[in-house]
Amino acid sequence: MADENEKYARAKKRVDEIRGFYTHAIVYVCVNLVLFLINLFRSPGGWWFYWPLLGWGIGLFFHAMGTFVFNKFPGKKWEDKKIEELMKDMDKKG
């Protein structure tokens, strides 16, 4: 039963991470659309909206990498292996 609870907790955490990314992406699109419209109607001669679009886009890119690409590395199995490895090293050193 504890194993099932642990699986559920890990799955719930993962769903929360994915939901967080999609929320971030939706806010990014909406805010940058508003910035584009403000730029279009308030200062059509000079385009500045792409600077926050670019800066925030870099942050969104790294959020995506952390959520979908690099998230698999520090999983529970890795943690367990690393703990076991460190404990063996401690035993050897006394």
N, C-alpha and C positions, 0 to 999 in steps of 0.2 A: 504494500500500500504506500509506503514512504517513497518507493521508486516511482510510482505513478504520480504522486504529488510533486516530486522533483521534475519529472518530465513535463507535467502541466505548467509548473512555474517557469521552466525554461522556454516552453512554447509561448506562454503568455508574454514573457519578456521580449521574445523575438517579434511577436505580433505588435507589441507596443513600439518597438524600434522601427518597424516598417511603417506603421501608422504615422509615427513622428516624421519620417522622411516625406511621406506623401502630403502631410499637412504643410511641411516646410515648402514643398514644391508648389502647392496651390497658392500659398501666401506669396511666394516669389512671383508667380505669374500675375496675380491680381495687383499687387503693389506696383510691379513694373509696368503693367498696362496703364494704371493711373498716372504714374510718372511720365509715361510716353504721351498720354493725352494732355497733361499739364504742359509739357514741353511743346507739344504741337500747337496749342492754343495760346500760350502765354509768351513764348519766345520761339516762333517758327524759324527765325533766321539762324539760330545757333542750337545745334543739337548737343545736349548734355546728358540725356536720359540713359545713354548707353554706358556711362561710367558706373552708376550704381548697378545696372544690369550686369555688367562684366564682373564687378567686385563681388556682388552677392552670388553671381553664377559660379564663381570659383568656390565660394563657401558651400554652395549647394552640391557642386561636383564632389567635394571632399566628404560631405555628408552621405552622398550616394555610395562612394567608395567604402566608407566605414560601415554602411548598412548592408550592402550587397556583396562586396568583394572581400574585404578584410575581416568581416565578422566571423567567418568560419574558423579563423586561426586560433583565437584564445577560447576554444570551447571547453566543455567539462572534461572530455577525454584528455585534452592537452594539459589541463590543470592537474588532473589526477596523476598523469605520467610525470609531470615536473615535480610535484610534491614527493612522489616516490623516489625520483632520482635524487632530489636534495636530501631526503632522509637517509638514503644509502651513503651519500657523500659524508653526511654528519657522523654516521656510524663508523666509517673508515677512519675519520679524523679523531674520533673518540671523544 
